[in-house]
């Protein structure tokens, strides 16, 4: 007996009854929903659906109700735990049906992991990777779909420590033999047993994905789930190498996906780094000015468009002794790489002097808006581009952080000019012309705004940019 507040008492039944136990609950007025048939079925199926013993629900008509016929007791729980059966006895159709049940999904699973761990820690796991991206995959509140059981009794589906965030699309069950049925949520979130489980579960899932990566259909899976898996490259140091093996990349080599292993096999003689560039879309990146010399030399460049790329790329170390290097940083020099491009003619001393003088003029004019102005080693066709300082933050990362109000500073980019471009050589001839100082200053701001637009940076003063552009367009029409 219990008053529902604290403790309970056990006493001998006044009369011997049938073998077993009868528990009578007296419910308060605000708990009458637990007397409804559908509510009782929901609770039984949620917590005891896989108990090996049958659970019968005997619903009797209310006193005085002559219209409702008496029903025979109905078995509510399914009574079988698929994961406890040997894998050889389970068909693909049964696995698929169980996946639909546990994940509340309609697609076919892309991959599954079914194993039993024995020893100091005993448990069975049956996990599924979906083939169709869940609609809320990028919702910060989404949790993984792995349910924890203890001896086939459902405990909870809210153990964040059981699966990392980057595997939040995984669904399934883990059934432990070592945990207590009354285990607390606090123990689960911070306990050593769950931590050990997580380590093995993650390894098993990644190993299975590594197998699937060698089969047809993996590219489609990566298109849907790759941005989430790449979160693990930033968060999971222990499994970073395995994640890099199953990661797929867009590159300038072709329009499909490729691997780092394939990229290394295509590296040019003298190339000592894995070059990459980040931006808002792969299509825009393919026409980026920063790629021009790399393209001319036949150097393959990785193209990254997912916001998460900005965070994991600076964190990963070398891959097979080759470090990742951004083409949007100022320290990039591809001159040591042997390529098929035509060698640039040597710059005559007087030409170099004019270039130095122009750069000095641009620096003086733009000193409040750029960190430096320098001749570019990466431009081939474009006149200008913006890059970040060697140890600075990539321009796109800075934009992302500002968008989320995580960065309030204002770093200054470096403006690079192409000495071989006709526009730059024309500006050099204006240096000594009478009355050209004002025009040179106007052109300096136009060049900077042009570089901002190419980089995806906002133009601080669109009105001034429009007036300058209109003025010089009108001059060119008159000259024509």
Secondary structure, 3 states (H helix, E strand, C coil): CCCCCCCCCCCCCCCCCCCCCCCCCCCCHHHHHHHCHHHHHHHHHHHHCCCCCCCEECCCCCCCCCCCCCCCCEECCCCCCHHHCCHHHCCHHHHHHHHHHHHCCCCCEEEEEEEEECCCCCEEEEEEEECCCCCCCCCCCCCCEEEEEECCEEEECCCHHHCCHHHCCCEEEEEECCCCCCCCHHHHHHCHHHHHHHHHHHHHHHHHHHHHCCCCCHHHHHHHHHHHHCHHHHHCCCCHHHHHHHCCEEECCCCCEECHHHHHHCCCCCCCEEEEEECCCHHHHCCCHHHHHHHHHCCCCEEECCCCHHHHCCCCCCECCEEEEECCECCCCCCCCCCCCCCCCCCCHHHHHHHHHHHHHHHHHHCCCEEEEEECCCCCCCCEEEEECCCCCCHHHHHHHHHCCCCCCCCCEEEEECCCCHHHHHHHHHCCCCCCHHHHHHHHHHHHHHHHHHHCCCCCCHHHHHHHHHHHHHHHHHHC
